[in-house]
Amino acid sequence: MSYHLPPLPWLRSFEAAARRGSFAAAAGELGLTSAAVSYQVRALEQLLANPLFERLPRGLRLTDMGKAYLPPIRKAFSELSISTIGIFGPEGDATLDIRVSVSFAVLWLAPRLGDFMATHPGFRLRLFSAVWADALPTDQTDIDIRFGHGTWPGFTARLLVNDPIVLVTPMDSRVAGPRDIDPGQLIHILGVEGDWQALFSATDQPPPFDQVGMTVDTSLAALEMVAAGHGAALVLERFARPYIAQGRVRRVPDILLPQDQSHYLLTRDGFEAPRAEAMLFCDWLQQQLATERAETPATAAARRRRSHGK
């Protein structure tokens, strides 16, 4: 099969110049002279018989053809780099810094990281968990997973997963719905305090007074309190699954609320493209989520037994 491909160095110069906004900045990244980058981009334009940049007094601006050509070039470079690392392993420092909320880290991500390490033994992961998104600096973070509405200044957010909300109570509870819960036993979670109001409204019942009961700052703390017999909580179904499977909490049937916030995968806006190692991890992460969605209850139970060494 014959491929109609321009020389790879020309494509690299084009992608770097588009990302950096100038031939000089691209040259510094690629270890070339500004004249060399300019020559390679000009040669690419002549080969394609189309201008890719407008040369401005201060910098570059992509033409319409350049804007159309850039995404597939970046995608091809990314896939080639990810495949190379995935098959042959990383070169040099393969440390990945991952920032994620406490509940997502403990209740979903951490039990699955062994799979990534087993299939990619050359990597070193550093997992930083934070209750609030701004608790840790972002300049050295390779992967940032946040829960919210999808808008964070300076970041591009890609939807990972949206989960519904379930009602959980202690195992010996006979609660059949919100009307059976003593308002003093409501466990509120900071950031999603309106979930109880939404549940009472959805069941056509008057809500209790605001913030009656207890307030915690993570779903993990709420689930631990319920497991200890100290109240009822509304949590994401994904977070509740391990507690339900282990018989630590009871899920109240027929309570399933939509959640208007989701987990997102964030990348910083700016000149630097995400590292190929980070993109490899992101691909693995999305494969894990896709596999979980396709699981039957039996295969899910078997996976949980394996993760607990049973």
Secondary structure, DSSP 8 states (H G I E B T S, - for coil): -------HHHHHHHHHHHHHSSHHHHHHHHTS-HHHHHHHHHHHHHHHTS--EEEETTEEEE-HHHHHHHHHHHHHHHHHHHHHHHHH---S--EEEEEEEHHHIIIIIGGGHHHHHHH-TT-EEEEEEESSGGGS-STT-SEEEEEESS--TTEEEEEEE---EEEEE-TT----SGGGS-GGGEEEETT-THHHHHHHHHTT----STT-SEEES-HHHHHHHHHTTS-EEEEEHHHHHHHHHTTSSEEEEEEEE--S-EEEEEEE-SS----HHHHHHHHHHHHHHHHHHH--HHHHHHHHHHHTT-
